[in-house]
Amino acid sequence: MRTPQPRRRLTPIAPWPAVDSLAAYVRGEQVRLVYQQAPPAQLLSILAVGVVCLVLRGAAEAGALVAWFLVVTAVTIGRIALSLSFRRARPEAGAMRRWEIAFVISLAAVGLAWGVGGWLVMPHDSPVHAAVVYFFLMGVAGGAVASYSAHATAVIVAVCALMLPVTIGFAIAGPAPLRAMALGGVLYLLAAVRGSRTFGFFLRRTFQLQYELHQGYTYAREQARTDELTGLANRRAFLEQGRVAIEQARRYQRPLALVLFDIDHFKRVNDTWGHAAGDEVLRCVAAAARRAARASDTPGRIGGEEFGMLLPETGAAEARVLAERLRNDIAALRVPWMDQSLAITCSFGVSECLEATADIEALLREADTALYRAKKEGRNRVAAG
């Protein structure tokens, strides 16, 4: 049975750039898309100018044709180099504005090379050859619309640079048939701009919906993995991270420890001061755990008044030192509630991932056994499994 292949995103250069706003994300996707679409259009531009030069051979000055071909080719090669540089750079959202400006300038340059050069090399005494040149200009403009409609400004720049020099020339100095063609060119230009703006609007809306969907998914995922009261990882996320941590510890033969702790006599806090006071105590203990955790550690709320902390690259002895430090920090806390200061303590159990440790549940059971022993020995202490 054939394994289904994952679907590619429309712009696969950088799947999810780090952005701080919807506008930055939409700009980034637009710029990525036009750079991705550019190389085929650039190669066709060189091919098209070569065909026009062959058609005009004998009707136009050979030197002018060669110069025009070389100018269009040189500018197009510059645009190809720009596209390759963009792919290598893989820029983040903050640099997109600079790449966007560079793209529009390069597009304007090649458009002017086509438009102005086409007017200069055109045999003005041969309406047929003039019409051929104009036809190719309209074709290249249509290619720009098809390739760059994600960016309406780029399309407007390209179409105007391509079409206006010859269109204005026909309207001012051309015979009646060419003036009629100029009128048709104006209508074509307006239709191309309108079409690209309409397509660009819907494409931008697609990017906006994509961004909003991703943001909603990220928020929902975080909510599903975060304990609402304390902001720590919830039980599900803690166990998932624990499975990953155990797999890595075994694969690379690195130490891993787990600290499990809960609040001593927490029921007494709820019974005496109410559940709101209990919630405040939980938040204060979670904040102490977050301060004690290193960047690589994962603190979490296992359930009720029970907390845990995964400690990668840490043996049992080091984990016990961290647990003692956290125990002292919590014992020194004074939780303000109404006109009182509530003193709390925690009991700790420490376990280490060894060869016999099957999974995160086994590591938790070992730490829970040590925690039970700490409570039995008088609470507010650390016991190791």
N, C-alpha and C positions, 0 to 999 in steps of 0.2 A: 504494500500500500504506500502510495507516494505521500511523503511528509509535506504538509502545506507550508509554503514559504511565507514569512511575515511580510505584510504589505509595506511598501516604501512610502515615506511621507513625500508630500509634494516638493518640499525643499529639504533634502537630506543632509545638507552641508553641516549644520549644527542643530541637532534635533530640538533642544530646549535651551535657548540662550537665557542667561541670567539677566532679567530685565526688571525694572522697578515701576513700569507703567505700561498701560495698554498701547499708548502712542509709540513708545520705543519698540515694543514687540512688533506692531504692524509695520513700522518702518524697516525693521530688521528683516522681516519676511519678504517685504517688497524688494528690497535691495538684493537679498539672496536669490530671489526668483529671476530678476532681470539679469544678474550676472550668470546664473545657470543657463538661461536661454540665449545668452549672447553669442557663444562660439559658432553655432550653426549659421546664424544670420551674418556673422562677420566673414565667414568663408564664402557664403553666397554673394556677399558684396564684392569681393575680389573677382569672383567668376562673372558676375553681371557686368562689371566695368570692362572686363576683357572682351565680353561678347559685344558690347556697344562699340568699343574701339574697332573690332573687326568689321562691324556693320558700317562704320563711318570711314573705313579705310578707302582712300581714293576720293572721298567727298570732302574730307576735312584735312587740315594741315597735319602731316605725320608727326612733326615735332610736338605740336600741341597735344595730340592724342597720347604720345608716349609720356609727356610730362603729366597729363591728367591721370593716366594709369598708375604712374609711379607715386603720385601724391596720394591717391585713394588707397593704394596698396600699403604705403608707409603708415598712413594714419590708422588703417585697419589692423596692421600688425601691432601697432602701439596699443590698440584696444584689446587685441588678443593677449598681449603681455599683461595688460591690466587685469583681465579676467583670470589669467593663470596666477597672478600675484594674489588676487582675492581668495582663490581656492587654497593657496598655500597658507595665507595668513589666518584664515578662518576667524575673522574678527568678531569680537563681542559687540553687544548692543551699543556700548558707549562710543565705539569707533565707526559706527555705521554712517553717520552724517558725512564724514570725510570721504568714505568710499562712494557714497551716493553722489556727492558733488563731482568727484572725479569721473564717475560714470556719465553723468549728464554732460560734462564738458567734452569728454571724448566723443560722445554721440553727436554733440553739436559740431565738433570738428569734422567728423566724417560726413555729416549731412551737408555742411558747407562745401566740403571738397567735391561732393557729388553735384550739389545744386549750382554753385558758382562755376565749377569746372565744366559742367554740362552746358551751361549757357555760353561759356567762352569757346568751347570746341565745336559747338553746334554750327553746321552750315546754314546760315540764315537765308541764303538764297535758294534753299531746297526744303520746301515745306514737308516733303515726305520724310527726309532725314531728321528734320526738327521734330516731327511727330513721333518718330521712333525713339529719339532721346527722351522726349516727354513721357512716352509710354513706359520706358524703363525707369524713369524717376518715380512715376506713380507706382510701379511694381515694387521698387525698393522701399517706398514709403509704406505700402501695404505690408511688406515684410516687417517693417519696424513696428507697425500697429499690432501685428500678430505676435511679435516676440516680446514687446515691452509694455503691453497694455496694463500690466500690474502696476506700472508707475506712469500716471497720466502726464506728469511734467516731462518725463523723458520722451513720451510719444509726441507731445506738442512741439518740443524742441526739434526732434528728428524730422517730423513732417514739415514744419515751417522751413527749416534749413534746406531740406530737399526740394520743396515745391515752390517756395516763394520767388527765388531769383528768376527762374524761367517763366513762371506765371506772370510776374510783373513785367518781364521783358516782352512776352507775347502781348499782354494787354496794352503796352505803351507803343511798341514799334512793330508789332507783327501784322501781317495781312489779316483779312476778315476771318479766314478759317482758323488761323492760330489764335485770334482773339476769342473765337468761340471755344476753342480748346482751353484757353485760359479761364473762361467762365466755368467750363466743366471741371477744370482743376480746382477752382475755388470751392465748388460744391463738393468735390471729392475730399478736399482738405477739411471742410467743415464736418462732413459725415465721419471722416476718420477720427477727428478730435472728439466728436460727440460719442462715437462708438467706444473709443478707448476710455473715455471718462465713465461711461455707463458700466463697461466691463470692469474697470478699475474699482468702481464703487462696490460692486458685488464681490469682487475678490477681496477688497479690504474688509468687507463685512464678514466674509468667510474667515479671514485671519482673526478678526475680533471674536467671533464665536469660538474659534479654536482656542484662543487665549483664555476666554472665559470658561470654557469647558475644562481646560487643563487646570486653571486656578481652582475651579470648583472641585475637581477630582483631588487635587493636592490638599485642599482644606478638609474634604471628607475623609481622606486617608489619614491625615494628621489627627482629626477628631476621633477616628476609630482606634488610633494607637496611643492616644494621650489621655491620661486621667484628668478629668475636668476640674476636680477640686485642687489638685496639687500642681498640675502641669508636668508631672513626670510621666515616663512611659507607663502605660497600663499593663495589666497582667499579660494580655495577648502579645503586645509588642515586646515585653520583657522576655517572654518565653521564646519568641521568634529570634530575638537577638542572641539569646542564650544558646539556641541550637547552632546558629552561625558561629558564635564564639567557640563552642566546643569543637566543631568541625575544623576550624582554623587551628586551634590549639593542638589537636591531634595531628593534622596534616603537617604542620611545621614544627611539631614537638616543642611547643612553647607552653609556659605555665599559665594557668587560669584559675582564679579564685572567685568565690561568691560569698558575699556578706549578707546575711538575713537578719533583720532586726524589727522589733515591734515596741510599741509604747507601753510602758509598765502602768498597770491599773488604769487603762484608758476608759474602761466602763465607769469607773468612779468619777472621771472628769465629766462624762456625759450625764450621769445621774445627778451630780452636784450642780453643775453649771449649765447644763443643757447641750443640745447637739450643735448649736452654733459655736459654742466655746470649743467643743471637740473638733469641729471643722477648722477653727483657727489654730489649734494645736497641731493638727495634721499638716496644715500649710507651713507652719514654722519648722516642723521636723523635716519636711520636704525641702525647704529652703536651705537648712543646714546640710542635708545630704548633697544638694546640688553644689554648695560651696566646697564641700570636701572632695567631691568627685574630680578626677583628672579629665582631660579632654577625651581620653580613650575609654573612660568608664561609662557604664550605663546604669544610672539610678532609676528605680521604678517603684511604683506602689503595687504590691502583690494583691492586696485586698484588705479592706477594713483598716486596722491600724498597723498592718504589716508592710514592711518595705524591704527592698533588696538592692544590691549593687553588684554588677558584674565587673570584675577587675582583670582585664587582659594583661598579659606579661607580668603577672603578679603571683608569687607563691603564697603559701599559707602564712608564713611568718610576716611577710610584708602586709598581707591583708589584715592580719591581727593588729599590726601597728596602726593602719588606717582606721580600723574599727575602734580602737582605743581612743584615737584622736577625735573621731566623730562622737563617741560616747561622752567624752569630756565636754565637747562643744554643746551637745544637747543638754547635758546636766547643768551647764552654766546658763542656759536659756531661761528667760523670764517672759512668759507669754502674757502680754497685757490683755486683761478682759474686765470691762467695766472699771471698777475702782480697785481691782485686785491684780496681782502678778502671779500667774500659775507656774509652778516649778514642775518639770517633768523629767523623767529618765527613760532610757531604753535598754533593753537586753539584746545581746548580739550573738549570733552563731556564725562561724566561719567554716567553709568547706573548700577543698581544693580538687580540681579536676585531675584525676589519676587514670591509669590504664584501665582500672576496673569500673570507672564511671561511665555508665552506658549512655546517659543523655542528661538534658537539663533537669528533668524531673528527679533523677537520681541525685544530682548535685544539690537540688533544693531539699530533698529528703534528708540528706546528710547535714546540711546547714540547719534544718529545722530541728533535728535531733540535738545538735549542739546548742541551739537557742533554748530548747526546753530545759537542757541541763543548766544553762545560765540562769534561767528563771528559778529553777529548783534550788540553786545554790544561793539565792538571795536577790536576784535581779540587779539591774544597773551594772552589768559586767559583761565580759566577752568570753565566750567558750569556743574552742575549735574542735571540729569533728575528727 
